[in-house]
């Protein structure tokens, strides 16, 4: 499994972030996010989650969701857990990383994966941007290790209010610490400046909160 890595310059003993891709691969947008995270003082690593069905470096156009479907359709929880654990273990072997200060940030497909990562790894923080189908994984809520930050687009026709409510209820029942933020004027994919749904205001506001959340929990 290939991964894109971005590291802070000349900094030893820093926290780290697992960066989980959208359904379109580890593309320029995800790489730019990894670089942005590194600029804020974290080692960032974005694994290629389609490595079982796509050649290394494969990316898919945002306009061609049909090309995404064959890769999405064969993803499994067990396979994703293996990828999550492998990426985490790589960070544990990185001498630049503070082992107790590792978090996750994911977008779209990756938003679901960051939630799953929080359930299977001893993370210090996890962020999920418009993670689809998390409502089907609420049995994992009891296993969350770290505070979880969610961002949702109020205009999103794929992730509905009832889905958000199901997720919140599961975390409440499990007694877990979380923040759930609905940006009423944003749509699915609002953080990506290469998508038609991009909303610069929402992206800026959400990232400011993400940065504060990661700093509060990772130091």
N, C-alpha and C positions, 0 to 999 in steps of 0.2 A: 504494500500500500504506500503510494507516494503521498507526501504532504508538503505544504508550503509553510516555511518557517520565517518569521521576522523577529529579530532580537534588538533590544536596546543597545546603543553603542556604549562600549566601555563601562558597562554596569555589571557587577557581580552581586549575587545574592538578591535576585529580584523575583517577584511573583510571576505566575504564568497563566495564560488563558488558552483553553481549547476553543477554536473557532470553527463552528459547524456550518457548512455550506447550505445554500438554497438548493432547490431541485435542479439547478442548471450547472452544477459543477463548481470546482474551485476556480472561478473565473476572475477577471480583472477586479470586479467589485469586491469579492471576498479577499483577494490579495491586498487591495487597498485598505480594507478594514483591518487586516492583520498588521499592515504597516502602521496604521493609525494607532492601534492598540500598543504596538511596540514603542511608538513615540511617547506614549503615556507611561512607559516604564515596565512593561510586561514582555516576557517571551511569549510569542503567539504562534500557534501551530494549527493549520487547517488541513485535516486529512481528507483525502479523496474517497468519499463514501461509496462511489460507484465503481471502485477498483475491481470488483468481481465481474462486471459486465462491460466495462469500457476501458479503452487504452489509457495509459497514464497521460495526464494533462487534458483529457477530454472535457470540453465545455459545450454547452448547448445554448442556442439563441433563445432569448426571452420570448421571441415570437413563435417558437416552434415547440409548444408543450407536448405535441404528439411524439416528438423524439425523446422526451423525458420518460414517458410512460413505461417503456420496456425495462428501464433501470429501476424506477420506483416500484414496479410490480413485483420484483424479486427480492426487495429488501426484507429482511427478517429482524425481529428483535434480537435473536441470538447473534446474528451477523453484526448488527450495530453495536451490541455490547462488546463483541470481540474487537471491533475497530476502536471503540471508546477506550477500552482497557489497553490496547496496544499503544495508542497515542499518549495516554497517561503514563504508561511505563517508559516511553521515550523521554518524557519530561522528567521523570524521576531519575533518569540516568544523566540528565543535563546538569553539569556542575554549576551553571549560571542560575538555576532555579531553586527557590526556597520551597522545599517539598511540601510544607504544610500550608502553602498559600497558592493553591491552584484553583482556578475557576473556569467557567464555560460561558460562551456567548454563542447563540445560534439564531439563524434566520430562516423562516419558512420551514422547510424540511428540517433544517438545523435547529429550529426552535423546539421541535419535538425531540430531537436528539440531545439537546442540552438539558431538557427535563429528564430524559432517561439517564443521562450521565450523572445527574445529581442523585439519582436513586442507586446507582451502582458504584459510584466513586466517593471517597471522602473529600468532596469539594468544599471550598470555603465560600463560594458564591456561584450562582447560576442565573443567566439571563436568557429569556426566550422572547424573540420578536416574532409575532404572528405565527406561532407554531401550530401547524395543522394537526388535527386528530389527537391532540393531547387528551381530549375527553374520553378517548377509548383506552387510555393508559392510567386511569385514576387509581387503579390498584397499586400503582407504584408510589402513590403519595405518601404512604406510611413509611417508605424507605428513604425519603429525601434526607440528605445529610446537611444541606446548607440553605440559607435564605434563597428564595426564588423570586426573581423579578420578571413579570410578564408585561409585554406591550401588545395591544390589540388595536386594530383600526375599526372605528365605529362604522365605517362604510363597507367593511369586508363582508362580501356575500357568501364566503366559504366558511368562515368561523363566526358562528351566530351567537347572540346573547345567551341562548340556552346552553351552548357549549361552554362559554366562559363561566356561567353559573355552576355547571356540573363540576368544573375544575376547582373553582373556589370552594364549593361545598366539600369536596373531597379533602382539600388541604385544611379547611376548618375542622373537619371531623378528625383528621390526623394530628391536629394541633401543631401544624407546621407554620413557619414564619415566611410570609410572602408579601409582595406588593403586586397588585394587578391594576394596570393603567390602561384605560380606554381613551384613545385620542379620537374624539367624535368626528372630526373632519378628515381623517386619514383613511386610506384604503389598504388592502393587503399589499405588502411590498413597499410601503411608504418610505422605507429607509434607503432604498436602492436608487441611485441617481442614473441608472441605466434602464429603468423600467418606466412605463408610462404612468404608473401609480405614484411615482416619486413625489414626495411632498417635503420640500426643503425645511419648512417651519417645523413640521412634525419630527423630521429626522434630527434637526438640531436640538430640539427640546428633549427628545428621547435619549439622544446620546449624552447630553449633559447629565441626565438622571442616571444613565448607565455608568458613566465615569464616576459619579459620586457613590453609587452603590458598590462598584468594584473597589474603590478606594476605602470605603468604610469597612468592607469585609476582608479585603486582602492587604490593606495597608500600603 
